[in-house]
Amino acid sequence: MNAETLRSHARRVAVVGALASAQVVWSTQAAAAQTMTESAGAGGLTDPVGIVAVVVGVVGVVVGLVRRRKVAKAPQVPLPGPRQPVRATVSQD
């Protein structure tokens, strides 16, 4: 990997981390603002389990895209050209 690729990956990881952090802050504020009248089994994206599921999903997408990009950049092996017929050589002894 060259330096540009590493910077690109680091930038993407930083964006995903920032989005995950924003989701945690937002959900914490939303949970604090909710009243206790909701049932305990409602769940959702603002639930701690929902937050973890979203973060794991986003990380999985990023890892899958990075793996796919690595596969796409695999070195290309040149294919052999058309085969030539074998010619018999006759020695004159």
C-alpha positions in Angstrom: 0.0 0.0 0.0 1.3 3.4 -0.8 0.9 6.5 1.3 -2.0 7.8 -0.7 -4.0 4.6 -0.2 -3.3 4.6 3.5 -4.4 8.3 3.8 -7.6 7.4 1.9 -8.4 4.5 4.2 -7.6 6.6 7.3 -9.9 9.3 6.1 -12.7 6.8 5.6 -12.1 5.3 9.0 -12.2 8.7 10.5 -15.5 9.5 8.8 -17.1 6.3 10.0 -15.8 6.9 13.5 -17.2 10.4 13.5 -20.6 9.1 12.3 -20.6 6.4 15.0 -19.7 8.9 17.7 -22.4 11.3 16.5 -24.9 8.4 16.5 -24.0 7.6 20.1 -24.3 11.2 21.2 -27.6 11.7 19.4 -29.1 8.5 20.8 -27.9 9.3 24.4 -29.6 12.7 24.2 -32.7 11.1 22.7 -32.8 8.4 25.5 -32.4 11.1 28.2 -35.3 13.1 26.7 -37.7 10.1 26.5 -40.2 9.5 29.3 -40.4 6.3 31.2 -43.8 5.5 29.8 -42.4 3.3 27.0 -42.2 -0.4 27.5 -38.8 -1.9 28.2 -39.0 -4.3 25.2 -39.6 -1.6 22.5 -36.0 -1.3 21.4 -34.9 0.5 18.3 -31.9 2.4 16.9 -31.6 4.5 20.0 -31.2 1.4 22.2 -27.7 0.5 23.2 -28.1 -2.8 21.3 -29.3 -0.9 18.2 -26.3 1.5 18.4 -23.9 -1.5 18.5 -25.8 -3.1 15.6 -25.5 0.0 13.5 -21.8 0.5 14.2 -21.1 -3.2 13.5 -23.0 -2.9 10.2 -21.2 0.2 9.1 -17.8 -1.3 10.0 -18.8 -4.4 8.1 -19.6 -2.4 5.0 -16.3 -0.5 5.2 -14.3 -3.8 5.6 -16.2 -5.3 2.7 -15.5 -2.4 0.4 -11.8 -2.4 1.4 -11.6 -6.1 0.7 -13.3 -5.7 -2.7 -11.0 -2.9 -3.6 -8.0 -5.1 -2.8 -9.3 -7.9 -5.0 -9.9 -5.4 -7.8 -6.3 -4.3 -7.6 -4.8 -7.8 -7.8 -1.9 -8.0 -10.2 -2.9 -9.0 -13.7 -1.0 -12.0 -15.1 -0.4 -11.7 -18.8 -2.1 -14.4 -20.8 0.1 -16.5 -23.2 -0.3 -15.7 -26.9 -1.6 -18.1 -29.5 0.3 -21.4 -29.7 2.6 -22.0 -32.6 2.7 -25.5 -34.1 5.7 -27.5 -33.2 8.0 -28.1 -36.1 10.1 -31.2 -36.3 13.8 -30.6 -36.9 15.6 -33.2 -39.0 19.3 -33.6 -38.2 21.5 -34.4 -41.1 24.2 -36.7 -39.7 
